[in-house]
Amino acid sequence: MKTIVIYNSQTGFTKRYAEWIAEAAGADCLELSAAKKKDLTAYEAIIFGSWACAGSISKVRWFKGNIDNWAGKKLIAFCVGGSPIENPEIEAALKQIFNDSERKKVDIFYCPGGFNYEKMSAPSTLMMKMFIKALKAKKDKTEAEQVMIKMISSSYDISDKKYIEPILQCLKKNP
């Protein structure tokens, strides 16, 4: 199945996952800016990956805007975030991003990545520092909030190749 992996990455985690998926699937791999200029009609499967940000997925509008144009193709979306895969809020967030109709056409996955403050844009870094400050100032923090403060206060990497397996399995299924 002729496949392309299209990604949008800010700090490198999504790019890493996109390259792992493309290598394992024998797929082409392009950054979103280059993919926007490419004719994708020859591809039977389109995989889009980007990073999770404030309850959404960066640049997901581009992908969602093309879902109907790609009818009959295998469509997969994945996002990469700083939360461990066990975080129960991930599933709820993904259901908010893709409506019922879109979820019937697209298989959606989450891959844990991490934070790399050294590569993050200034606005993203500022937003995260403000979020951490607000969390630290909160009285009666839950255990989950205390763990989150500790986790996101500095750079870390929890990415692992094993998290692409469900994506690869999905790709092998018929559309």
C-alpha positions as a LaTeX table, in Angstrom:
\begin{tabular}{lrrr}
\hline
Residue & $x$ (\AA) & $y$ (\AA) & $z$ (\AA) \\
\hline
Met1 & 0.00 & 0.00 & 0.00 \\
Lys2 & 1.57 & 3.29 & $-1.11$ \\
Thr3 & 1.77 & 5.33 & 2.09 \\
Ile4 & 2.91 & 8.79 & 3.12 \\
Val5 & 3.61 & 10.06 & 6.61 \\
Ile6 & 3.12 & 13.81 & 6.95 \\
Tyr7 & 4.27 & 15.49 & 10.13 \\
Asn8 & 4.43 & 18.81 & 11.92 \\
Ser9 & 7.04 & 18.91 & 14.68 \\
Gln10 & 8.13 & 21.71 & 16.97 \\
Thr11 & 10.85 & 20.09 & 19.07 \\
Gly12 & 11.59 & 16.84 & 17.24 \\
Phe13 & 9.43 & 14.23 & 18.98 \\
Thr14 & 6.78 & 14.09 & 16.24 \\
Lys15 & 9.45 & 14.03 & 13.53 \\
Arg16 & 11.10 & 11.08 & 15.30 \\
Tyr17 & 7.80 & 9.15 & 15.41 \\
Ala18 & 7.02 & 10.02 & 11.78 \\
Glu19 & 10.42 & 8.73 & 10.67 \\
Trp20 & 10.03 & 5.54 & 12.71 \\
Ile21 & 6.59 & 4.90 & 11.18 \\
Ala22 & 7.78 & 5.68 & 7.64 \\
Glu23 & 10.80 & 3.41 & 7.99 \\
Ala24 & 8.77 & 0.52 & 9.42 \\
Ala25 & 5.99 & 0.91 & 6.82 \\
Gly26 & 8.22 & 1.59 & 3.81 \\
Ala27 & 6.44 & 4.92 & 3.43 \\
Asp28 & 7.41 & 8.34 & 2.16 \\
Cys29 & 7.87 & 10.93 & 4.90 \\
Leu30 & 7.40 & 14.68 & 4.49 \\
Glu31 & 7.15 & 17.70 & 6.72 \\
Leu32 & 3.73 & 19.35 & 6.46 \\
Ser33 & 5.00 & 22.44 & 4.63 \\
Ala34 & 6.40 & 20.24 & 1.82 \\
Ala35 & 3.38 & 17.91 & 1.80 \\
Lys36 & 1.01 & 20.84 & 1.24 \\
Lys37 & 2.71 & 21.39 & $-2.14$ \\
Lys38 & 2.59 & 17.72 & $-3.15$ \\
Asp39 & $-0.11$ & 15.89 & $-5.08$ \\
Leu40 & $-1.23$ & 13.11 & $-2.71$ \\
Thr41 & $-3.66$ & 11.34 & $-5.06$ \\
Ala42 & $-1.28$ & 8.40 & $-5.70$ \\
Tyr43 & $-1.19$ & 7.47 & $-2.00$ \\
Glu44 & $-3.51$ & 4.80 & $-0.69$ \\
Ala45 & $-2.76$ & 5.66 & 2.95 \\
Ile46 & $-2.09$ & 9.05 & 4.52 \\
Ile47 & $-0.74$ & 9.28 & 8.04 \\
Phe48 & $-0.69$ & 12.69 & 9.71 \\
Gly49 & 1.20 & 13.41 & 12.91 \\
Ser50 & 1.59 & 16.55 & 14.96 \\
Trp51 & 2.10 & 17.67 & 18.52 \\
Ala52 & $-0.53$ & 18.07 & 21.21 \\
Cys53 & $-0.99$ & 21.63 & 22.41 \\
Ala54 & $-3.52$ & 23.01 & 24.89 \\
Gly55 & $-6.14$ & 20.34 & 24.26 \\
Ser56 & $-5.75$ & 20.30 & 20.49 \\
Ile57 & $-3.31$ & 19.11 & 17.85 \\
Ser58 & $-1.14$ & 21.64 & 16.05 \\
Lys59 & $-2.11$ & 22.06 & 12.36 \\
Val60 & $-4.89$ & 19.46 & 12.62 \\
Arg61 & $-7.25$ & 21.78 & 10.69 \\
Trp62 & $-5.26$ & 21.14 & 7.51 \\
Phe63 & $-5.68$ & 17.38 & 7.91 \\
Lys64 & $-9.35$ & 17.59 & 8.92 \\
Gly65 & $-10.03$ & 19.93 & 6.00 \\
Asn66 & $-8.83$ & 17.24 & 3.58 \\
Ile67 & $-10.61$ & 14.18 & 5.03 \\
Asp68 & $-13.45$ & 14.30 & 2.50 \\
Asn69 & $-10.99$ & 14.90 & $-0.37$ \\
Trp70 & $-9.24$ & 11.67 & 0.59 \\
Ala71 & $-12.34$ & 9.43 & 0.59 \\
Gly72 & $-11.40$ & 5.81 & $-0.04$ \\
Lys73 & $-7.90$ & 6.21 & 1.40 \\
Lys74 & $-6.70$ & 4.76 & 4.70 \\
Leu75 & $-6.43$ & 7.77 & 7.03 \\
Ile76 & $-4.50$ & 7.74 & 10.29 \\
Ala77 & $-3.72$ & 10.62 & 12.62 \\
Phe78 & $-1.38$ & 10.58 & 15.59 \\
Cys79 & $-0.40$ & 13.22 & 18.07 \\
Val80 & 2.61 & 13.37 & 20.30 \\
Gly81 & 2.45 & 14.90 & 23.76 \\
Gly82 & 4.21 & 15.09 & 27.05 \\
Ser83 & 1.79 & 12.88 & 28.97 \\
Pro84 & 2.42 & 9.21 & 29.61 \\
Ile85 & 0.21 & 6.93 & 27.52 \\
Glu86 & $-1.74$ & 5.85 & 30.64 \\
Asn87 & $-3.15$ & 9.36 & 31.16 \\
Pro88 & $-6.95$ & 8.93 & 31.08 \\
Glu89 & $-7.44$ & 12.47 & 29.77 \\
Ile90 & $-5.86$ & 11.62 & 26.40 \\
Glu91 & $-8.82$ & 9.64 & 25.07 \\
Ala92 & $-11.26$ & 12.38 & 26.07 \\
Ala93 & $-9.09$ & 15.05 & 24.42 \\
Leu94 & $-8.87$ & 13.10 & 21.15 \\
Lys95 & $-12.67$ & 12.71 & 21.13 \\
Gln96 & $-12.97$ & 16.50 & 21.43 \\
Ile97 & $-10.58$ & 17.11 & 18.52 \\
Phe98 & $-12.22$ & 14.67 & 16.07 \\
Asn99 & $-16.03$ & 14.53 & 15.90 \\
Asp100 & $-18.02$ & 11.30 & 15.46 \\
Ser101 & $-18.16$ & 11.62 & 11.67 \\
Glu102 & $-14.38$ & 12.19 & 11.42 \\
Arg103 & $-13.61$ & 9.28 & 13.76 \\
Lys104 & $-15.48$ & 6.96 & 11.36 \\
Lys105 & $-13.02$ & 7.94 & 8.61 \\
Val106 & $-9.79$ & 8.35 & 10.60 \\
Asp107 & $-7.96$ & 6.07 & 13.03 \\
Ile108 & $-6.45$ & 8.21 & 15.81 \\
Phe109 & $-3.48$ & 7.44 & 18.05 \\
Tyr110 & $-1.44$ & 9.05 & 20.81 \\
Cys111 & 2.33 & 8.67 & 21.25 \\
Pro112 & 4.11 & 9.93 & 24.36 \\
Gly113 & 7.02 & 12.20 & 23.55 \\
Gly114 & 8.18 & 14.67 & 26.15 \\
Phe115 & 9.30 & 18.24 & 26.48 \\
Asn116 & 12.41 & 19.83 & 25.04 \\
Tyr117 & 12.47 & 23.39 & 26.34 \\
Glu118 & 15.71 & 24.11 & 24.45 \\
Lys119 & 13.95 & 23.58 & 21.09 \\
Met120 & 10.55 & 24.98 & 22.04 \\
Ser121 & 9.42 & 28.30 & 20.56 \\
Ala122 & 9.48 & 31.31 & 22.88 \\
Pro123 & 5.65 & 31.59 & 23.03 \\
Ser124 & 5.32 & 27.87 & 23.85 \\
Thr125 & 7.99 & 28.09 & 26.54 \\
Leu126 & 6.30 & 31.14 & 28.05 \\
Met127 & 2.91 & 29.41 & 27.99 \\
Met128 & 4.36 & 26.35 & 29.75 \\
Lys129 & 6.12 & 28.48 & 32.40 \\
Met130 & 2.85 & 30.30 & 33.09 \\
Phe131 & 0.98 & 26.99 & 33.33 \\
Ile132 & 3.57 & 25.56 & 35.75 \\
Lys133 & 3.45 & 28.73 & 37.86 \\
Ala134 & $-0.36$ & 28.56 & 38.03 \\
Leu135 & $-0.25$ & 24.88 & 38.98 \\
Lys136 & 2.35 & 25.50 & 41.68 \\
Ala137 & 0.26 & 28.35 & 43.11 \\
Lys138 & $-2.86$ & 26.20 & 43.32 \\
Lys139 & $-3.89$ & 25.23 & 46.83 \\
Asp140 & $-4.86$ & 21.61 & 47.55 \\
Lys141 & $-3.14$ & 20.16 & 44.49 \\
Thr142 & $-4.11$ & 16.62 & 43.54 \\
Glu143 & $-1.46$ & 13.93 & 43.40 \\
Ala144 & $-1.73$ & 13.98 & 39.58 \\
Glu145 & $-1.09$ & 17.74 & 39.55 \\
Gln146 & 1.95 & 17.34 & 41.79 \\
Val147 & 3.33 & 14.66 & 39.47 \\
Met148 & 2.63 & 16.91 & 36.47 \\
Ile149 & 4.50 & 19.85 & 38.03 \\
Lys150 & 7.52 & 17.65 & 38.66 \\
Met151 & 7.38 & 16.18 & 35.14 \\
Ile152 & 6.97 & 19.35 & 33.07 \\
Ser153 & 9.30 & 21.58 & 35.05 \\
Ser154 & 12.25 & 20.47 & 32.92 \\
Ser155 & 12.97 & 18.72 & 29.63 \\
Tyr156 & 12.39 & 14.97 & 29.40 \\
Asp157 & 11.95 & 12.24 & 26.77 \\
Ile158 & 9.53 & 9.32 & 27.18 \\
Ser159 & 9.29 & 8.47 & 23.47 \\
Asp160 & 9.71 & 4.84 & 22.49 \\
Lys161 & 9.47 & 2.96 & 19.19 \\
Lys162 & 7.02 & 0.50 & 20.76 \\
Tyr163 & 4.28 & 3.14 & 20.59 \\
Ile164 & 4.17 & 2.96 & 16.77 \\
Glu165 & 3.06 & $-0.69$ & 16.82 \\
Pro166 & $-0.70$ & 0.05 & 17.03 \\
Ile167 & $-0.32$ & 2.49 & 14.12 \\
Leu168 & 1.49 & $-0.11$ & 12.02 \\
Gln169 & $-1.15$ & $-2.75$ & 12.86 \\
Cys170 & $-3.90$ & $-0.34$ & 11.84 \\
Leu171 & $-2.11$ & 0.42 & 8.57 \\
Lys172 & $-2.09$ & $-3.29$ & 7.70 \\
Lys173 & $-5.89$ & $-3.55$ & 8.08 \\
Asn174 & $-8.07$ & $-2.91$ & 5.05 \\
Pro175 & $-9.51$ & 0.62 & 4.81 \\
\hline
\end{tabular}
